[in-house]
Amino acid sequence: MQIHARGAPVGTIYDGFSSAGLAEIKTGTSALTSSYQLRLQTYGALINDTPLTIYTSRPLNSTFGEWLTRWVL
């Protein structure tokens, strides 16, 4: 987790809500990688017990795909 100079955690804003919970939309054609934003949002959804859906047609980077499979039930 990144910490701001004042000691507060740095956060992100989700794109919206779906019927299941939180939603993140990723557009483009390059592989979807494990960005700090997506890791922080996934972690936040897990600790708050709120489902997160990532909507994308982009292929998953293999490292990010493996990381996500640890959290998919």
N, C-alpha and C positions, 0 to 999 in steps of 0.2 A: 504494500500500500504506500502510495506517495503521501508525504506530509508537507503541508504548506509551511512557510518560514515561521508562521505564528504558532505552529504545532497542531493545526486542525487538519483532518484528512481532506484530500482533494476528491471531489465527486463529479458525477456526470448527470446529464438529464436524459431520460428515456424519450423516444420519439412519440410514444403514445400508449394507449391501452387497448387490449383485445378482450374478448369475452372471457378468456382464461386468466388474464393478468396483464403484465407489462409487455410492451412491444418495442422492438428496435428494427428499423428498416435500413438495409444496406444495399445500395445500388452500385452498378459498375460492372466491369468485366474481369477485373483482376481477381486473383485468389483472395478469399477472406482470411485474414491472418489474425493472430492473437494480439490485438492491439490492447494497450492499457485500458482504453474505454470499455471494450467488450469484456475483458477479464474483471474489471471493477463492477460492471453491471451484472455479470453472472454471479459474482460473489455477493453483491447486494441483494439480488433476488433470492439466493440461497439462505442467507442469514435472516432475511425478513420473511421467509417462507411464502414468497410470492412468485408464481410461475412467470418465466420470461420466454417470449417467443421472438426469435430472430428471423425476420422475413427477408429472404434474399434469393436471387437466382445465381449468385456467384458461387464458384466452386470453393470448397474449403481447403485451405492449406493443410497438409497432412499433420503437422504438429498441432495446429489448433483443433483439427478434427479429433485427434487422440485425446487432447485435453478435455474437449466437450463430452466425449463418451464416458468419462469418469463421472459426470454429473447427470447424465440422462438415465431416467428410471425405466 
